[in-house]
Amino acid sequence: GRSSVGRMLLHPNLRKLYWFNLRVFPHDGNGTRDPVAELVVMDLDEAGNPVGEPRSLPSPNPLSYLDAIALHPTLPILYVGGYGTTALYRYQLDPSGEPVSPPETHELGEFNCYEIAATPDGQHLLLGLGDKVVASVGLDAAGAPVEGSLAKLTFGENPAAPFMRFITVGRGLFRVGMSDTQLRSPIA
């Protein structure tokens, strides 16, 4: 089999590195096994070098794929999402930054979360859904998505970026793969 590293996230205050690992197995005679995704956590030393053994948690996504990862800016919470599910998953983190399993599942009713970013005030999550939707969902005081608060902005096709990926700068969003196109935040 083979393995590939997906999105990576460095904890800004703790010496932790989070990433997605996707393992694909060879044919077993009856066809190809489905890929297996994991959330992997690694400790880092003072210089930022890996130390100790990585820890893996199975993907909470029934289809296994994990594509998006973000930390809440003020609470010990890690959000993940991915292809083929309408859910967003929320891990509580222990004081050392280790995810407490299993995560809480929050149904959004929208498929394929490829990007997650928390607003600096921690009151909203911005989500890249499918190939052309940026959404905002409100968060309660515990960092949980507020039911019924999903607001969406839909943009045109972008063959250069088949998944809705973006970076945030202040209150602005920039779609990855699109030149000269600034997206306005759905919460502005």
HELIX and SHEET records of a PDB file:
SHEET    1   A 4 ARG A   2  LEU A  10  0                                        
SHEET    2   A 4 LYS A  16  VAL A  24 -1                                        
SHEET    3   A 4 VAL A  36  LEU A  44 -1                                        
SHEET    4   A 4 PRO A  50  PRO A  58 -1                                        
SHEET    1   B 4 ALA A  68  LEU A  71  0                                        
SHEET    2   B 4 ILE A  77  GLY A  81 -1                                        
SHEET    3   B 4 ALA A  87  LEU A  93 -1                                        
SHEET    4   B 4 PRO A  99  GLU A 107 -1                                        
SHEET    1   C 4 CYS A 113  ALA A 118  0                                        
SHEET    2   C 4 HIS A 124  LEU A 129 -1                                        
SHEET    3   C 4 VAL A 133  GLY A 138 -1                                        
SHEET    4   C 4 ALA A 151  THR A 154 -1                                        
SHEET    1   D 3 PHE A 166  VAL A 169  0                                        
SHEET    2   D 3 GLY A 172  ARG A 175 -1                                        
SHEET    3   D 3 GLN A 182  ARG A 184 -1                                        
END                                                                             
